Each structure stands twice: as structure tokens, then as C-alpha cells.
Amino acid sequence: MINTEQDLQIRLFQENDRAEIEKISWQVQEWEKQYYPGRALSVEKIAKEKYGLSKMLIAVICGNEGAEKLYKRMGYIPYELELVKNI
């Protein structure tokens, strides 16, 4: 439920935000499972069968070990290392 009495504030990510963002991500995933069961697996099927794709790339934010472990269990392997520097 959205609290309309609070102002929305957009700012850069801070490390101490990580736990709350992970919590929100899990809540969104649980919501998606409720309304779109099996959707994650069907994305791969659609990509392969409908569009003829043979590879799928998934990006994971550095430090999100839970997501990295999940994708590895699903058969994804590390492919690329992207380095970023704020200037």
C-alpha cells in the first residue's frame, strides 16, 4: 500500500540501503509469483522457441550474492566482468 502522505525522495544508492532494497525485491518477486506463476521459466522458453535465441544474459548488481547463487543454480555461468568508475 502506498502512503500518499509521505514525499517521494530520489537519491543515489547508499550501502546501508541494500537490506531494504533486497527486502522490496523479494516482496515484488512474491507478488509476481502469485499473479504470474511460472513466468520466469517461461521467459527462457519464449526466447528460445518464439525468437530462436540461444543465449540469455542476466545482469546482477555486484554484491548481490543471493541472486548470483540463484542464477548459477539455474544454469547461468559468469560471462563478463563490467567495471564502473564514477568520475
C-alpha angles and dihedrals in degrees: 000000000000118000103219093188093071124078117239112240122195118196141146119289116267123199092242087061092066098090094049093046091050089049091052091046091054091048091053091048091051090050091050091050090053095051101026108032114190093009097131093055093044091057090067091046093050092046091053102037103034101033102025094234118161101189136044125197121206121187120214124191112245110264096026093120094165093060092043092053091046094052092046089053088052090056102264116138130200109272111164140016116216118193123200131190127187110226 
